[in-house]
Amino acid sequence: MQTLSSIPTYVDRIYAVDDASTDNTFQIISEQAENDSRIVVIKRRKNGGVGASVVCGYKMALFEKIEIAVVMAGDGQMDPVYLPGLLDPIIEGEAEFTKGNRLFRRDLRCGMTSWRYFGNVVLSYMNMIASGYWRVVDPQNGYIAITWKALNAINLDSIYPRYAFENDMLVKLNVHDIRVVNVPIPARYGEEESKITYGSFIIRTSGYFLRAFFWRLWKKYMASNGPDGISSEARQSESGNHIASPYDDGVCELIPNTPSQETLESNSRGTSYAMLETSKLVGGNPK
């Protein structure tokens, strides 16, 4: 796939996640893995949606102690040219989570229809109320970067698995006071068309936003036992040992011709990066 071949050379680990596709996606990424030693192929046993695929990749990033994970979708809409813009605020200590923002300026919205722009604006305001991040715009933009520590703070198995995945990530991150920075990145539309119908999507997710708003208030300001899914032991440790191995969860399967579990367990890094997609995920070290 063109997305895999466009990944910068300074990325030294690529997790390619196939979400139980019925086309030749798995064959294509497996063939590319034979020619690129950075690629680790992960196959989901059943289709779970974009969020579930990203979570599979996130678990691998946690398991390998990748220090920064960056989502890159397989539809070509996330230009790797803008990857440094997502990484810099984290490296400089300004944020633990960064995300693209196509709504920041008119020139960034080039190619975005008026209806799509309107839908994204409405979703942005709904997300602000639900998540508590009042300066974070364009929540449906999946081009995001997150530190290992921030990723390790949330219960990945509790994340909404489909198209409200990005919204639910922000809600969960706010409970832990994770610093979020918007990064202006222009809209880029590849060959694949978005399957989101904004009118029905907004109606369908309105109930989610309402529930998420009250959940966040309860967990952050009222609950006495701390955030959901985070034990006292996990809060005291940054080792990530409470994260279950992605090899034995019955959902994600590591393909045999990729690095073995022993190799991954013994792998150590300095600061590292990772990128995720609906069909693939990337990880690496700065050079």
Stockholm file with secondary structure:
# STOCKHOLM 1.0

chainA/1-287         MQTLSSIPTYVDRIYAVDDASTDNTFQIISEQAENDSRIVVIKRRKNGGVGASVVCGYKMALFEKIEIAVVMAGDGQMDPVYLPGLLDPIIEGEAEFTKGNRLFRRDLRCGMTSWRYFGNVVLSYMNMIASGYWRVVDPQNGYIAITWKALNAINLDSIYPRYAFENDMLVKLNVHDIRVVNVPIPARYGEEESKITYGSFIIRTSGYFLRAFFWRLWKKYMASNGPDGISSEARQSESGNHIASPYDDGVCELIPNTPSQETLESNSRGTSYAMLETSKLVGGNPK
#=GR chainA/1-287 SS CHHHHTSCTTCCEEEEEECSCSSSHHHHHHHHHHHCTTEEEEEESSCCCHHHHHHHHHHHHHHTTCSEEECCCTTSCSCGGGHHHHHHHHHTTSCSEEEEESSSSGGGGTTCCHHHHHHHHHHHHHHHHHHCCTTCCCTTCCCEEEEHHHHHHSCGGGSCCSTTHHHHHHHHHHHTTCCEEEEECCCCCCSSCCCCCHHHHHHHHHHHHHHHHHHHHIIIIICSSCSTTCCHHHHHCCSCTTSCCTTSSSSEEECTTSCCHHHHHHCCCSSCEEEECSSCEEEECCC
#=GC SS_cons         CHHHHTSCTTCCEEEEEECSCSSSHHHHHHHHHHHCTTEEEEEESSCCCHHHHHHHHHHHHHHTTCSEEECCCTTSCSCGGGHHHHHHHHHTTSCSEEEEESSSSGGGGTTCCHHHHHHHHHHHHHHHHHHCCTTCCCTTCCCEEEEHHHHHHSCGGGSCCSTTHHHHHHHHHHHTTCCEEEEECCCCCCSSCCCCCHHHHHHHHHHHHHHHHHHHHIIIIICSSCSTTCCHHHHHCCSCTTSCCTTSSSSEEECTTSCCHHHHHHCCCSSCEEEECSSCEEEECCC
//
